[in-house]
Amino acid sequence: MSPALSVPLAVVLVAALIAAATDLWKFKVYNVLTLPLMATGLLYHGVVGGMAGLSDAGVGLLVGFGALLIPHLMGGMGAGDVKLMAAIGAWLGCR
């Protein structure tokens, strides 16, 4: 597996495990996890892939956010879940 793919997968795996633990323990996904995760996903892809990587990460962020926005607005989940999915989208992109 190439480093360009293995780094984002490792980051997402660790972040998802942390989010799952805090969500099970406190019923909350914290901004201290999701917001830096979004920013570093955009930054990583901007540095590694240039503008094309940054735009791919940005589209991934928007797709992840949009995928859970309606269930959140209907009361099905918290905002932390939506932000976590947006951050995962920023790291994995929209390929």
C-alpha positions in Angstrom: 0.0 0.0 0.0 1.4 3.4 -0.9 2.2 6.0 1.9 -0.2 8.4 0.2 -3.1 6.0 1.1 -1.8 4.4 4.3 -1.3 7.6 6.2 -4.9 8.8 5.8 -6.2 5.3 6.6 -4.2 5.1 9.7 -5.3 8.6 10.9 -8.9 7.8 10.2 -8.7 4.4 12.0 -7.2 6.0 15.1 -9.6 8.9 15.1 -12.6 6.6 14.7 -11.5 4.4 17.5 -11.1 7.4 19.8 -14.5 8.8 18.7 -16.1 5.4 19.3 -14.7 5.2 22.8 -15.8 8.7 23.8 -19.2 8.2 22.2 -19.7 5.0 24.1 -18.4 6.4 27.4 -19.8 10.0 27.4 -22.3 9.8 24.5 -20.4 12.7 22.8 -17.9 13.1 20.0 -15.7 16.1 21.0 -14.7 19.1 18.9 -11.2 18.7 20.2 -11.0 15.6 18.0 -13.1 16.5 15.0 -12.1 20.1 14.2 -8.3 19.5 14.2 -8.9 16.3 12.3 -10.7 18.3 9.6 -8.0 20.9 9.5 -5.1 18.4 9.3 -6.9 16.4 6.6 -7.1 19.5 4.4 -3.6 20.5 5.2 -2.1 17.1 4.6 -3.8 16.7 1.2 -2.9 20.3 0.3 0.8 19.6 1.0 0.9 16.1 -0.5 -1.3 16.6 -3.5 -1.3 20.4 -4.1 -4.4 22.1 -5.2 -5.8 18.9 -6.7 -5.4 17.2 -3.3 -6.8 20.1 -1.4 -9.9 20.2 -3.7 -10.3 16.4 -3.4 -10.2 16.7 0.4 -12.6 19.7 0.4 -15.1 17.8 -1.7 -14.7 14.8 0.6 -15.4 17.1 3.6 -18.5 18.4 2.0 -19.8 14.9 1.0 -19.2 13.6 4.5 -20.9 16.6 6.1 -23.8 16.4 3.7 -24.3 12.7 4.1 -25.3 13.1 7.8 -26.8 16.6 7.8 -30.4 15.5 7.2 -30.4 12.7 9.8 -28.9 15.2 12.3 -31.5 17.8 11.5 -34.2 15.2 12.0 -32.8 14.4 15.5 -31.2 11.1 14.6 -27.7 11.9 15.8 -25.6 14.6 17.3 -23.6 17.3 15.6 -20.3 15.6 16.6 -21.2 12.6 14.4 -21.7 15.0 11.5 -18.4 16.7 12.1 -16.6 13.4 12.5 -17.9 12.2 9.1 -16.8 15.5 7.6 -13.3 15.1 9.0 -13.2 11.5 7.8 -14.2 12.8 4.3 -11.4 15.4 4.5 -8.9 12.7 5.2 -10.2 10.1 2.7 -11.2 12.6 0.0 -13.8 11.9 -2.7 -12.3 9.5 -5.2 
